Amino acid sequence: MFCTSCGTQAVEGSAFCQRCGKPLDPAAAPATPP
């Protein structure tokens, strides 16, 4: 899963991006980086 805000690969199960802090939405996140 990748952050939809900054494109960083997120840790599976995380609620927030470790880089930018934005909330992660697994249902809305693309399977590949933008």
C-alpha positions as CSV (number, residue, x, y, z in Angstrom):
1,M,0.0,0.0,0.0
2,F,1.2,3.5,-0.8
3,C,0.3,6.9,0.7
4,T,-2.1,8.7,-1.6
5,S,-0.6,12.0,-0.5
6,C,3.1,11.6,-0.8
7,G,3.5,8.2,-2.5
8,T,5.6,6.6,0.2
9,Q,5.2,2.9,0.7
10,A,3.2,2.4,3.9
11,V,3.7,-0.3,6.4
12,E,0.8,-2.8,6.1
13,G,-1.8,-2.1,8.8
14,S,-0.6,1.4,9.5
15,A,-3.3,4.1,10.1
16,F,-1.0,7.0,9.2
17,C,1.8,7.6,6.7
18,Q,5.3,7.4,8.4
19,R,6.6,10.1,6.1
20,C,3.9,12.8,5.9
21,G,1.5,11.8,8.7
22,K,-1.6,11.8,6.6
23,P,-4.2,9.2,7.4
24,L,-4.1,6.1,5.2
25,D,-7.3,4.6,3.7
26,P,-6.5,1.1,2.5
27,A,-9.7,1.0,0.4
28,A,-8.7,4.1,-1.5
29,A,-4.9,3.5,-1.8
30,P,-3.7,2.3,-5.2
31,A,-1.8,-1.0,-5.3
32,T,1.1,0.7,-7.1
33,P,2.6,4.1,-6.5
34,P,1.2,7.0,-8.6
